[in-house]
């Protein structure tokens, strides 16, 4: 029975509370460096320094019949922090979230959605869509919904896919896209446009954009791709080109900051369950069986964490944000030994970026990078498998022991998006289209506290979403797995 609490110990009722002022993050707009043309309806030339001001064609779309609340006001915002201590004027720093919170004021982002006045004449729009970096469930859905949305919402006819990632702008022929050609792409994994890493040559890319007459750019990719998109935006602005660019954040790892989650993440967690279930069956069916599963997560452990919580068969979850060690009191192997004696089997989930500091040859590996500039990591999974066998041979000579290692990395990222991610990708694509048609540029659409907003590319390019091992979610993982803190 808990300690008794007197009435005087209870907080007084809350009758009112005034939140602190918030800072609105402005989104770049073409009018920042181009002249507005009022109701002038020309302006298809990318280099023409005027912007048309037009009524949104959705007004005449027979499927929508916009009401008085259909269009988003340019003054509608979404708060980055929705948690407040009524006894303290500052917002509560929610470590589960990825939102920037200053000591004095929370940030606010413009709300995404259709605007009544737009700055592109749909008949003069020439849009380009490109996918960069690794595969992610939902990429094809985003492409499809961009094509269908541009066509059916706004009447855009000239839409092109850029194959081969960034290098495709200046080395490959564009692919003409329309709703008929992309109608079933949401059912396919990977990217139908093909993708590569690297190949980012700013001047060649922007020169190719101008040459082909693109005035809207939709860039789908991870944090490295978003940094590239930011550079393209800056160059477009420097040249004063009437070209709008938006990024659609893609990463199966869910490591992009500010937004609630990135597309493909729900699918990845769902597919990871199959690998964990197989590892559990293998471990449970063996004498002193270990099921070891390596999941994606170079710098963050969100897939490993949420897969662990969803599965409930995992005994230990190792992530990049958690420092752990193998030998000695309180180490991983001592914990495994205890679990084997108690249950006869152990299931371990490890993120690919976990434990890099304990692998002896990591110093040399860290010098190597892939074409995207990411460090090439040592294989944590195979390293743990080897060390587990060495440890067992040394401490339990002659006893039966089995390690089954499963690496479903490419199975997870190459599948088609599930229902949840498909719906999410549609909302992302439509949010991007509405923002671009309204003349915004250099931004990313995404959910912030479950409402869709526009976030500056410069914020997305630098903010990372990492797991906080001191918050309630990680405490939940600890309660599910009963793993130690790994503090020496």
N, C-alpha and C positions, 0 to 999 in steps of 0.2 A: 504494500500500500504506500502511495506517495506521501510526501510531506504535506501537511495541512497548510492552506493558504487563507489568510484572513482577508476580510473585505477591504481593509485599508491597503493591502498589497496589490489589489487589482487596479489596472489603469482606468482613468476616468473616461467616460463615454466621449466619442469623437463626434462633434456636431458640425464642424466645418474644417476645411483645410485648403490653403492656397498653395498650389505647387510653385516651385521657383520658375523664373522665366527660362525659356528654351532658346537655343540658337538654331536658326533655320539654315540648313546647308543649301546654298543656291546651286542650281544646275545650269551649266553653260547653255546658251541659246545662240542660234545663228545671228539674231539681231544684235548680239554683243559686238559683232564686227562687220555686219552687213546692214545696209540701209533698208528700213521698212518702206514698203511701197503702198501702204494703205490698202485700198481695195483693188490695186493693180493686179491683174490676173496673169500677166506674163511672168517669165522668170525661170524657164526651163534650163537656160544656160548656167552651168555650174559656176562660172566665173562672173556672172552678172551680180553686181553689188546691190541688188534689191531683193526684198522678200515679198511675195504676194501675201495678202491677207484674205483668206477665203472661208466661207461657211463650210462646216464639216459635211461631206457628202452622206454621212450616215443619216442626216436629217431626212433624206429621201429614200433610204434603204427600207424596203417593205417588211423586213424581218424585225426591225428594231423599234420603230415608232418612238423615238426618244421622248422621255417625259421631262418635266422641269428639273428633275434631280439626276438625269442621265449623265450629263456632262460634268466633268470634274472642274471645280473652280481652281484658278491658279493660286489661290490662297489656302487650299486644303493641304494639311500637313499630317504626318504621322510621327509620333514621339518615339525616340529610340529607347527610352526607358519608361516603363509604365508602373514601376514599383517605387513607392515613396514611404518613408518613415514619417508619420504625421507629427512626431516629436522632434523632427529634424528637417530643415528646409532642403537638404540635399537629397537627390535621388539615391536609391539603394543600388549599389553596384551588383547587378545580377551576373554572377560568374558563369551561369549556364548559358547566358546570351552572348552575342558577339557584338553588341552595340557599344559605340564609343560613348562614354559618360564622363563629362568633366566634373571637377569637384564642385562647381557652382551651378552649372546648367546642363540639362540633357540636350541632345541634338534632336532636330526635327528634319524630316525629309519630305519633299513634295510628293503628294499622293499621285499614284499612277492612274491612268485611264484616259478616255477620249475627251478632247477639248472641243468647244463649240467653234472656235476659230483655229484654222490650221494654216501652215506656211508653205505647203507644197501643193501644187496642182497635180493631181493624180495622173493626168494624161501626159505629164512631162517627167514623171518619176522613172528613174532607172535604178533598180535596187540590186545590190550584190550581197550574197550570203556566203560565209566561209566558216568551216570548222577546223580548229587547230588543236594540236597536242594529242593526248591519248584518247582512247575510246571511253564512252560513258553512256549508260542506258538513258535513252531519251533524246539523244542528239538528232536522230531522224525525225522525231516528233516535233522538235522545235523548228527544224527546217520546213517540215510540212505545214505547220501552223503559221509560220511566217508567210509562206507562199499563199496559202488559202486566205489568211487574214488580209494581206495586202490586196488580194484580188477581190474578195467578196465584201470586205468592209469599206474599202476605199476606191476600188476600181482600177488598181494599178495593173498594167499589162506587161511591162518590161521588168522581169525578175530573172536574175542569173545566179547560178551556183558556181563558186570558185573551187575547183578541185585542188588537192595537194596542200591545203593549208595556206599560210602566208606566201610561200614561194609560188603558189599557183597564180597569184595576181600577175606575175611577170614571166612565168614560164609555161603556162598552160592556157588552153582555150576555155572560155566560160561555157557553162551548160545552161541552156534556156530551160526555165522551170515554169510550170503552170499547175493548177490544181489537179488536172488529169494525170500528169506525170508523177506526182508525189502522193497520190490518193491513198496508197497502202504503206507508205514509208514508216508510219508509226508502229507497224507490226514487225519491223526489222531491227536487229541490233547493229552496232557499229555506226558508221556514217556513210550514206550513199554518195556523198561528195568526195570521199577519201580524205585522208588527213596525213600530215607529217609533222615532225617536230623541227624547230629551227627554221632556217630560211628567211629570217626577218631582215630585209634590207629596206629601210624606211623610204629612201628616195625612189628606188625602183618601184615599190608598192604604190606610193602616192602618184608617181608619174603614170603608172598603169591605170590607176583609178580615173585619172583625168582623161587619159587616152580613150578609155572605153565609155566615158560619159556617165559613170555611176554617180548619183547624187544622194544615195542612201546606202549605208554600209551596216550590215548586221554580222557581228563577229561573235562566234560561239567558242568558248574555250575557258581554260583555267586561269590561275593567277598570272602565269607568265604571258599568256595570250592577252589578258587584260592590260598588262603593262605595255605590250606592243600596241594595243588599241589606243592607249593613252598617248603614246608617242605619235601615232597617226593623227589623232585629234589635234594635237599641238601643231603638227605640220600643216594640217588643213587650215587651222586658224591663222598660222603665220602667213600662208599664201592667200588668206582671205577668200577661200573657196566656199561656194554655196553647196556644201556637202555635209550631211549629218551622219554621225557614227554612234552606234550603241553597242555595248557588249552584253552578251547573255552568258552569265557565269556558269561554267560547267566544271565540276570536279566530283568524281565519285567519292573522294575522301571527305567531302564536306568541310574543307579547310578554308573556304573563302569567308572572310569576315563580314560583319554587319547584317547580312541577310540571315533569316531564320535557318535555312538549309539550302543546299544546292540540289539541282535536279539529278536524278540517278541514285541518290543516296538511299532512299527507301527501297528501291529495287535491289541495291547491293546488299543491304542488311537481310532482305528476304531470301536472296539466293544463297547467302553465306550460311543460312540455317541448314541447308542440305549438306554442306561440308562438315559442319559441326555435328550434325546427327550421324553422319557416316563415321566420324572420328570417335564419337561416343560408343557406337555399336562395336567398332573394332576394339576399342580399349576394354569395354565391358566383357567382350567375348574371349579375352586373352588372360593369361596368368600374369599379374603385375603389368597390365597393359597401359600404355600411354598413347593417347590420341592427341597429336600436335597439328594445329591448323594455323597456317599463316594467311592473314588477310591484308588487304590493301590499307595503306596508311603510312605515307613516308614521314610526314612531320606531325601528324595528329592521329589519334586513336579512336575516332568516332565510330568507324565501322566495327572495330573490335569491341568497343564498349557496348554499343547498342545490340550487336549480335549476341553478346554475352547475356545481356538482360533479357533478350527475346528468347534465347534458347533454354536457359536454366540448367543446362547440362554441363556448363563450363566450371572447372575448379580453379582456374587461374587465368587472368586476363592481363597481358603485358602490352603496354602502349609506349609510344615515344616520350610522352610527358612524364612517365614514371621511371625513376632510376631503380634498378634492381641489381642484385648480384647472385651468383650461382652457389658458391661453396660457403661453408661455415654456418654458424648459428644465425638463425633468422633469414637464411638465404633460400633461394628457390628450391634447391635440391633437398634441403631439410624438410620443407613444406611438402614436397612431392613424396618423400619417404613416409611422412606421417599419413598422408592421404592414402597411399597404397596399403599401409597397414590397417587403416580404418575401413576403406571401401574396396580395395583390390584393384582399382583403376583410377586414372586421372585424365582429364581433358584440359588441354592448354590452348588458349587462343593468343597468338602473338601478332601484333601489327608489324608490317615489313620494316618500319623505321625504328622499332624498339630495340634496345640493347646494343646499339652500334658502338657505344663507348667501351663495351666489355669484350669486343671481338679484337683479337690481337693485331690483325693486319689492317684494321680500319684506317690507320693513319695514311697508308699508301692509297687505299681505295678512295678516300675523300678527295684526292687530287684529281680524280677522273670525273668528267661530267658528260651528260648526254647532250644531244643537239639542242635541247631546250634550256641548257644551263643548269639542270638539276644535278646534284652530286650523285654518283653511282654508289649505291649502298652495298655493303656486304650482305650476303643472304643469311638473315637471322635464323630462319627456319632450319636450314641444313646445319648451321653451326650448333643450334640447340640440340638437334637430333644426335649429332656426333658427340657433344659433351655429355648428354644424358647417358649414352652407352658407355663412355669412358668412366663416368662417375659410378655407374652400376657395377661395372666390372671390378672397380677398385674397392667398393664398399660391400658388395653382395656377390662375391665370386661363387660361380657354380649355380646360382639361382636363376630361375626363368625370368625373362624380361623381354618385352616387346614394345617398340616404338613405331607407330604408324603415322607417317607424315603426309599431310594433305595440303597442297598449294592450289587453291581454286582461283587465283588472281584473274586469269584471263576469262575463265568461265563467268566470273562475276561482272566484269566490265563490258563483256561482249554481248550480253543478252539484250533483248528488247525491254523497254520500260514497262513496269507494271501499271495497274489502273491508276494508282495514286500519282505516280510520276507523270503519266500521260496527261492527266488533268492539270497538273502543275505546269507542265511544259506549255500547254495551250495558253494559260494565263500569263506566263512569262513572255511568250511570243506576242500576244495581243498588247500587253503593256508596253513592250518595246516599240511596236508599230505606232501606237497612239502617241507616244512621246516623240518619236522621230517626225511624224506628220505634223505635230504641233511646233516643230522647229527646234526642239531640244537636241543637244548633241553632247558627246563626251560623258555619257551617263550609262548606268546599269539599272535595269528593272529588277525588283526582287521583293520578297515578303519581309516586312519588318513588323514584328509583333502581329503577324497574320494578316496584315494589310499591305497591299502592294504599293511600293513607292519608287522614286527615282533617286539614285545615289550617284554622286560624282565618281567617274572612273578613277580619279586620283585617290579617292578614299578606299575603293575596292582593291586597287593595285597594291596597297601597303598593309591593309588590315588583315590579320590572320585569325581564324577561328580554331582555338586549341582547347583541349580538354583540361578543365581545372580539377585537379585531383583533391582539392580541398572542399568541393561543393557537395550538395546533397545527392547528385546523380552518381558521383564516384562512391559515396558512402553506400549507396544502393548496390553498386557492383560488389563492394567489399562484403556486404551482408549476404549476397547471393553466392559468392565464391568462397568466402571465409579466408581469403588469402591475406598474408601478412603485409605490413607496411614496407618491408624490405629496407629498414633503417639499420645500419650497422652500429 
